[in-house]
């Protein structure tokens, strides 16, 4: 009797990219350990293959004996911005914004000359369009993911401008953070006068419009529970009842230091 080795399929969602010709669409147990090749996309750097559109797990090789789905995730190719006379970076494009984020997150192959980085937003920046209408991983245009600036100790002046279309992977969730509308995880100094529009944070939800006026505003940047109409809170002893909220939203219970104690889902009642 002859045994037939079971064959599995691989589905690729290229998100505006072009797959590498060596990446297989079918495999067997004999192909275990095959390392996936990087796809390409004009004007973009490949971040990795994730197991779902919003997933945080990056799969680099064939590591299971079942059908596989791969999602290509991309970052705009970063471009170094100009600086003013005070060594502050002047951000005009999404490519320059991503360069500055790479500088903060220490993912760039550059030497930081200023230990306290400074950025000044020169105009509105749109990273992705129509984020809140849903993103198609099979579209020709594709979208870019955003990796929040994790620990920021510099100065970020928005000058009244906005950043729109951030698609934030759940990058800071293990720290209980993701403040400033997903732009930063944590910022210990000055972030002022910038608005985050039409963005989405994985596991938390949409950020329709969030204005950061100063350092004390960041607690509100955790995507809020939007009021359905009128809403109110009733406090009785150590019990708090909140009514009038849109159901199905994330509700975070935090202590005075902003640490997440519980994460709940709002209900219709």
N, C-alpha and C positions, 0 to 999 in steps of 0.2 A: 504494500500500500504506500502511496505517496502522500506526504503531508504538504499542504500548501501554507506557506507563511502568510499570516494575515497582513493586509495592507491598510494603511491609514492615510488620511488626506490632511493637507495643510492649506488653510485659507488665509490669504494675505489682504489686509486693508492698508493700502499704501499711502493714504492721506496726502495725495498730491505728488507722490514720489514715483520712481520707476524701480522695480525690483531687480535685484542682481540675478543674472541668468543662471547662476549655479545653485540658487535656492530651490529645493525640490518642492513639488506639489503633492507628492505621495512618498511614503516611507514605510519600512518594516522595522522589526526589532533589530535587524542587522545594522540599521542606520543610527542606532542610539549613540549619542555623543557628537553627532554632526553639528558643527558650529555655523549658525546662520551668517550669511554674508550681509553687508550693509547695503541698503538701497541708496538711491541718489535722488536729490531734489534741488533744482536750481535755486540759489539764494538761501539755502538752508543747510544746517548741520544735523546729522542724524543723532538722535538721543538714545534710542533703543527700541527693541520690540517688546511691547507689553501684551499681557494675556487678555486684556479687555480695553475698551476705549478709554475708560477712566481708571484703569488698573495701576497699581503701584509696583507690581512684580514685573521685572524685566527678564524675559527669557532669552538666553543667548545660544542655546543649543537644544537639540531634540532630547528631551529628558522624561518622556512619558510614552506609554503604549496606548494611545488613543488619538482621535482626531484633534488637530491643533489649530487654533485661530491666533494669528499674529496681527498686532496693530503697530504700524510705524509711527513713532513720535518724533517731532522735529523742533528745532530751535532756529530762529533766524541767524544767519552767519553774522557774528558780532563785528562791529566796526568801532575803532577807537574814536571817541569824540574829541573835539577841541577843548582847550582849557582857557579860562580867563586869566587875568593878571594875578589873581589870588589862588591859582592852581585848582579852581573849581571846574568840574567837567560840565560842558554845555550840551545837554541832551536834546536832539532835534528829531531823531528817528527811532523806530523800534530796534534797529540794529545797534544803535548807540546805547539804548536803554538796556539791552541784553548784555552788551559789553560791560557796562557799569555793574550789572548784577553779577556777572562772572568775576569782576574784580572784588566785589564784596564777599562772594561765596568762595573765593580763592580757587576758581576753576580755570582761570586764564594763565597762560604761560608768560606772565609779565611780572616785573618787580614793582611792588607798590611803593612809589616814592613818597606818597603822603600817607602816614599811618591812620589818619582820620579823613576818609574820602568825603568829598563834597560834590554834590550834583545840583544843577540848576536846570529845570525844565524850560525849554525855550518856546515850545508850542504844544498843541494837543498831539498826542500820539495814539494811533489806532493799531493795535497788534492783530486783532481778528475782528471781522465784521459779523454781525447777526449772531453773536454767541447765544443769546437768550432764546433764539428761535430754533436752536438745535444745530449741531455740527455733524456733517456727513463725512465719515472717514473714507468714503470712496469718491469724494469730489475731486475734480481736477485741480482746483485751487488749493485745497488742503487748509489746515489750521496749524498754529504753533502753540505749544504748551509753554507755561510759565513756571519757573522754579523760583519761589519766593526768596527774597534776600533774607538769609537766616538770622544773622546777628549783626545789626547795623549800629555802628557807633559814630557815624559821621553826621553830615547835614544834607538834607534833601529838601530843596525849595521848589515847590510846584509853580510858583509865580501866577497862580490862578488858573493854570492849565489842567487838562484832564488826561488820564490814561484809560483807554477803552479796550475791551475785548481780551482781558486776561483769562486764560484757561488754566486754572491752577490745579495741578495734581496735588494729592493730599500729602504735601511735602513736609508740613510742620505738625501734623496731627499727633505724632508721638510725643511732642512737647506740650500739647494742649494749647498750641498757639494758632497762628494764621490770622494775624491782626492786620490792620490797615487795608482792609478789603482784599487781602491776599498779596499785596505788594511786598510787604515784609512779614517775617515771622515775629521778630522782635526788633525794636529800635529803642536804644537807651538814650538817644539825644533828640535832635530836632528834625521832625518831619512836618512840614507846614504847607498850607495853601495848595493842596492838590486834590483832585476829584477822581474817583474810580467809577467808571460807567460800564454798564452792560457786560459784566464779567461773571465767571462761574468758578466756584471753589468745590472741588470734589469732596463729597461726603457732607458738605454744609449746604450748598445750593447757590442760587443766583445772587449777585450783588447788582441791583438795578442802578443805584446812584448813591455814592457815599463821599461826603466832603470831609477832608482832613484839614482842620484849621490850625491845629497845634498839637503839642505833645500829649495832652490829656484826652484827645479824641479817640485814641486807638481802640479803646474797649468796644466802642460801637461798631468797629469794623468787622467783628465777627458777624457773618451774614445773619441779619435779624429775622424775627418772625413778623411778617408783614401783617398789619391790621386789616381784617376783613371789612370792618366798618368802624364802629366805636368799640373800644375795648377798655377794660378796667381791671384793676387788681384789688383783691380783698385780703387783708391780713388779719388772722385770728391766732394769737399766740405765736407758735412757730410754724403755722400753716399759711401758705400763700396760694390763693386761687386766682388764676388769670383767665378771663373769658373774652370772647369776641375775636379770636385769632383764626387765621387761615389754617385749616387742617392739613396735616402731612408735612409740616415744616419742622426743621430741627430747632429745638429749644435747649439752650445750654444753661445749666445751673453752675454759677461760679462763686468763689469766695472773693473777698475784697481785694485780693492780690491778682485776681484774674485767672486762677487755676480752675480748670473744669472739674467739677465734682460729679456731675451727672449729665448725660446727654439723652434727651427725650424727644418724642415726636408729638406734635400738637394734634388734638383730636377735634372732631366737629362739635362736641358738646362743650 
